[in-house]
């Protein structure tokens, strides 16, 4: 599959990600739990915690998760509405909020 570019549907996988990493990105959005996302994506349960953490610090995975978030957010739900619902603060970008674990 070709690299996802702005304006292309989210179903198009980036050349930078393996199929397992792509699945991790999609699974991570379910519950924001990197360990469980890694398990559901097919990583070993023994190493899922480490693999999930390592995945979250990779810029290509951060970019893909951000792209999936952008594609999934309803067009009629502005960021101010997301802020009222407690999803983020007005003026914040998703990335700093979403990846606030101390990574990049």
N, C-alpha and C positions, 0 to 999 in steps of 0.2 A: 504494500500500500504506500501511497505517497505521503509526504509530510503534510500535516494540517497547517493551513495558512489562514490568516484572518479572512473571514467570510465563508470559509468552507464549513460543512457540517461537522459536528463533534464526533461523528462515527468514523471519521477518517483518522487512522492512527499515524502518529509521528514516526518517521524513519529512525529516530533516536531511541525509541522505546522497544523493548521486546514485547511479545504478546502478553507475557506474565506481568510486566510492568504496566502495560496498558490496562489490564484487568485490575491490578492493584489500585490504580488511579480511580477507576469506576467504583470499586468496592469501598475505597476510603471515604467516598462521599456519602455512603449509606449511614455510617455512625461515627465518622471521624476517629476511628480506632485503628491505628496502623497495624497492630498485631493481628486483629481479627481480619482486617482487609488482606493482609499477607496470607493468612491461612486460606481465606476464601479464594484468593487468586492462585493458589496452588503451591505456595511455599511450605516447607516442612514446619510442622507445629513446633519442633524443637528449636528452630532458628527464626521463627516468625517475628519475635520481638525485635531481634537484631536486624533482620531484613527490612521490616517495616520502618524502623528508625533510619536505616541507611537510605531507603528509598525516599523518605521525606526530605533529606538534605540534598538530593540530586536536583539540580536546576531544571533538567528536562522533565522530571516528574512534577516539580512545583509548577512549571509552566503548563503542563497538561492538566493538572488538577484545576488550576486557575481557569483554563480554557473551558473545561467541563462546567465549572461553576458559572462562568459567564453565559454559556450556552443554555444552562438549566434554569437560570433565574428568569422568572416570567417577565416578559417585556412590560407588562402593566404594573409591576411591583418595583417602584423606584427605591433607591437606597434609603431614602428617608423612611419609607414604610418598613424596610428591613430593620432599620434602627429602632423604630417603635416596637417591633416585634422582639427586640433583643438580639437580633442576629449580628448587628455591628453598630458602631457609633457613626453618626452623620459625619461625612467628610473622610472617613477611613476608606482605604482601599481594602479589598478582600484579602489580598496576599498578606499584609502584615498581621491582620487578625487571624487568618487561617493558619499561618506558619509561625505562630508566636512561641514556638517551643525553644527558641534560642538558636535556631539554625541560621541560614543565610538570610 
